[in-house]
Amino acid sequence: MQYHDDSHGWQTMLDDPPIWRFLGVLGDSAGMELLRRLDDELSWQRPSLRLYGRDHPVPRQQVWMGDPNARYRYSGQVFHPTAWHPAVEALCRRIEALLEEHGTPARFNSVLLNRYASGEERLGWHSDDEPALGPDPVIAAVSLGAERPLRMRWRDRHAPAFNLWLPHDSLLVMGPGTQRHLQHALLPRRLPGLRISLTFRWIHPSVP
């Protein structure tokens, strides 16, 4: 995958639709401390999703967090957010400031945290295109812990799939149009180590 750095330290991973990566969001030691705190302090859950008439526990743990009205409907369920953890809310403001500096302003009122105990835990193919996210959402994902690749593929399959590696303390920003044109997945790999991702988004509060 070819990419280039701009003058502000952002790496352009894809031009159209725009996908950027930024390394060193918090600093290595601060990122590891946040990883430890989130692992210890959050009430991690493993919800089940109903597919083809059967309930399947998701192959990872997660927490939905955000403003009280940021309810999220996914796979026939409505997820009600837990209150912001202070460190996560501070990280959210940090991401918003970075995006402002980059000339891509965005605001977020919620975050999905996924905890992967090892490389065997995974996230299946999907796009973040639920109606509550709006037509062209900006999704900002912070990775803490073990480095893993996010697999990307074009919806119309006009070009080969590709990997975007997500090292510790990195930020991946999927800009407008990404969810319309691409799907992504975190496929199982024999890679050791805990990884926690924080995917910030704006939920339009219309779910009853």
N, C-alpha and C positions, 0 to 999 in steps of 0.2 A: 504494500500500500504506500503510495507516494504522498508526502505531505510537505508543507513548508511553514516556517515560523514567520510571524509578523513582528512588527516593532515592539509589541507589548508582551512578547513571550507566549502568545497563543500559537498553537499548531493547527493549521487548517488541514483536516483529515479528508474532507470532501468539499468540493466547491458548490455543487448543485445536486441535491439540496445541501445547505451548509451544515457541516459537522466540525466542531472544534474540540481540541483537547488542551488543557492547561495543567502543567505539572507543578507540584509544590503548593497546594492550596493553603495548608496550615503550617507546613514544615514537618519533617519526618517525625520528630519526637512528639510534637503536639498531636499529629495524626495518630500515632500509636497510643497515646494516652486517651484520645477520644474513642478509639476502637475498644480499649479496655473498659472504659466507662459504659459505653453502649452495651457491650456484651454482659456486663455485670448488673446494670441498673434498669434495663428495659424488661418489660413483661412480654417476652417473645412468645408468639403463637404459631401454630401450624394448622390453619383452617383447611377445610375440605371444599373443593369445587365440584359441582355436579356436571358431569360430562356423560352424554349418552345414557342418561337415566341412572347413573351410579355416582356415588360420592368418592372422591379421590383426594387424600391428604396431599397438599402441595409439597414438593420435594425440597423444602427449605423452611426456615422460620421467618416470620415477618411481623412488622408493626406498622399500622396506619396512623399517622400523626398529623395534627394541624389545627387550624381554626375550627371552632365548634360547628360551623355550617358547612365545612368541607367534607360532606358525605360523598362516598364514591361507590358507584354501582358497577359491579364486575361479575360476569358469569352468573347472573341472576341473583346476586347477593348485594346488599347494601352494607358497606363498611363505615362505621362511625369512628371518627378520629379520637385518639387519646390526646390529652393536652400536650403542648409542646414541652419537650425536655429542654432546659435552658441552653445546654451546649448545642443542641440541634438547631434551636431558633437562632442562636448566634451565628452558626455556620450558614444558615439560610440568608441572613443579612450580609454575610461575607460574600456569598455567591452572587447576590443581587448587585453588590458593589463592584465585583469583578466584571459582571456583564455590562454594567453602566460604563466602566472604564473602557471596555472593548467596543462600545458603540452598539451593543445589542441589549438595550434595557428590557428587563422582564421582572415580574413580581410573582412570588409564590406564596400560597396559603396552606400548603400541605406537603407531605413527604411520605413516600413508601420506603421503609427500611427493610431490606432483605438480608438475612443472616445465612451464610453458607458455611457449614461446619468443615467441609472439605471440598475437593474438586469434584466429588461424585454428586453433590447436590447441584441443582440446576434450575434453569428458567426456560420454558419452552418458547417456540416461535410465536411472535405476536407483534402488533403495533400498538402504541399508546394512542388509540384513536377513538376512545369512548366519547359519546356526545358531550359529557360534562367537561371535557378538556377543551372544547371549542374546535374550530375547523383546522387550524394550523398551530398547534401548541409548541412552545419552547420547553424542552425537557432538559433539566440539568442534573447529572448524576455524579456523585462523589464516591470514589472507591477507597476503602480502607482495608489494609491487611494484604493477604496473598494476591499476587498479580494473576489475572485471568483474562482471556480474550473474549470480547463481545463479538459474536458472529453476526454479520449483516448480510441480508440478501434482498435483491430487488423484487418487488411484487410482480412485475411483468417478466422477470427472468431474462432481461435483455443483456445482462452482463453477469460475470461470475460473482459468487458470494465472496466475502472478504472478512478478515479479522481486524478488530480494533483492540489492541492490548491496553489494559487498564491497570497501571501500576498503583501501588500504595500512594495515597495522598494526591490522586489525580482527579480532575474534573473533566467530564465529557458533556458537551452541550450539543444536543440535537436540535437544530434550528427549524424555522418554518418550512414545512413541506416534507420533512424527514419521515413523519409517520404516514403520510399519504403514499410515499414512493418506496419505502423500505420496511422490512421486518427485522427484528433482532432476537437473539436468543443467547443464553449462557449455557453452552452445551457441557455435558460431563467430561472431565479430563482427570487423569491421574496426577493431580497437582495437590501437594499437601498445604495445610494451613487454613486458618479462619479468614473469611472475607465478609465484610459488611458493606453493602451499598446503600446510599441514600439518594433517592430519585425525587427531586423537587419538581413540583408542578403547580399550576393554578387550576383549581376546581371552580367551575361556575355553580354557585349554590342553588341548584334547581331540583335536586333529588328530594322527594318528600320524606 
